């Protein structure tokens, strides 16, 4: 017989078994949808790994890192994309222009093809995209072998153009229309969970002062923020859940680092940011060659602001997270990743491309064109230097004869001197790296008063404020002048002499400059007042090669006397 206590317990358990089971009502919350944006800027045709980059370390030291080159960039991009269903690769301008010989000699066709193979989808124009004019830029987009420069297109193979889309929202032609599309739209996923991101691409408004004026003739470069804001309604109407601005304008940090900080950022990008529509949540910048990441909500930039530095040293890995139901941007962050020198593996398609062009350029690059008895360094702040003076001397020598223009003096913008020269044998590759733009030499007549005016312009309040340094028009041998930048504006240049004699304001002088400066480049509009212009098609690089062919001793940088009180 069952005991009463046991019986009661059994009946209780049986009753419990018949009751409905209640479980907590937890509402399932879907994870955010993450979109990865991989960003580059200022690649400048560095198909092969550039010189090691020196980085400031957190402990106050310095370290040099080998990084970059198209193969390593492509491999790094591939590694970063792994495991990410939603990823896009973009760039913020100056992909081409001021490029090493392997790319520049071939009109940057191999760099465009390398970016195709890297999987780039959108690329804003930068100032250097206009170095050879808008017709050549359009050829970079659409391909073909039409000739717009002195160099021969399609010299190695047919050119198919960019499979990515160049964006130029603030670049208007004479018809008032953009010379290339202003925006792009990318959809990630499908159905109700599809995320759409709009992209606006543009260069800096000041592009016309940085490029050979003949390359931008007839173009208008509009205000960056006004242009971007005007495009927001269009992209929203197309379904954009957020908008990313690819802008070729940027800032700098107090030290060049691995680019994951923002403290002390300054520069021309900062006044633009607060003017942007709140719908533009993310800004990928460039131009200054400095790497930085300002996370969203930082005191410097309320929206995410990034730059990957220059030359393919870094790739920026941005992550944007969206609500899967409302598609609202929930959060975003970014980091700069050092590309390295092979650690991410290889990219065979890009490697075969680079090897093909390396073999094509090798005999040209290795040809010894002259000799210097000592190194001719450039000045990092674009002041007078042995390298700049050496170029000025070569320009005068090439145009001194009457049939070539009868020049009496030469002036070269030190901003265009890209590297210094080593001592000893100088190869064509060395010379090309120093002056990669291929500018023609133009001889003109200026009065002494006009000459003083243009010398003053380089030290004008406007130019000094824009550059935050004292750049120089480096003169040829026999031409000297003194400066005092603390004197009143347009009265800072004095004691101007040619072969020891004071320059007479009323006399005329034959002056040779490159076609960039002749057209008013670097804000030196005084050169546009020159008369009796002669352009015999002499390229500045060719003049330099001819000058150093018999061997030269670099000049001392003592033709500009800086009399500014310390």
VENZIJO-V63817 format. One line per field, one symbol per residue. burial: 1 if it has 16 or more other ideal C-beta (glycine too) atoms within 10 Angstrom, else 0. A space follows every 10 residues. Layout:
# VENZIJO-V63817
burial->???
This chain:
# VENZIJO-V63817
burial->0000000000 0000000000 0000000000 0011111111 1111111111 0010100000 0000111111 1111111101 1000011111 1111111111 1111111111 1111111111 1111111111 1111011111 1010000000 0010000010 1101111111 1100000111 0111010100 0000111111 1111111111 1110110010 1101101111 1100100001 1111111111 1110011111 1100101111 0110011011 1111111111 1111110101 1011111111 1111111111 1101001010 0101111111 0001001001 1011001001 1000100011 0100011110 0111111111 1111111111 0001101111 1111111111 1000011111 1111111111 1111111101 1111111111 0011000001 1111111111 1011100000 0110010100 0010000011 1111111111 1111011001 0001000111 1111101100 0101101011 000000
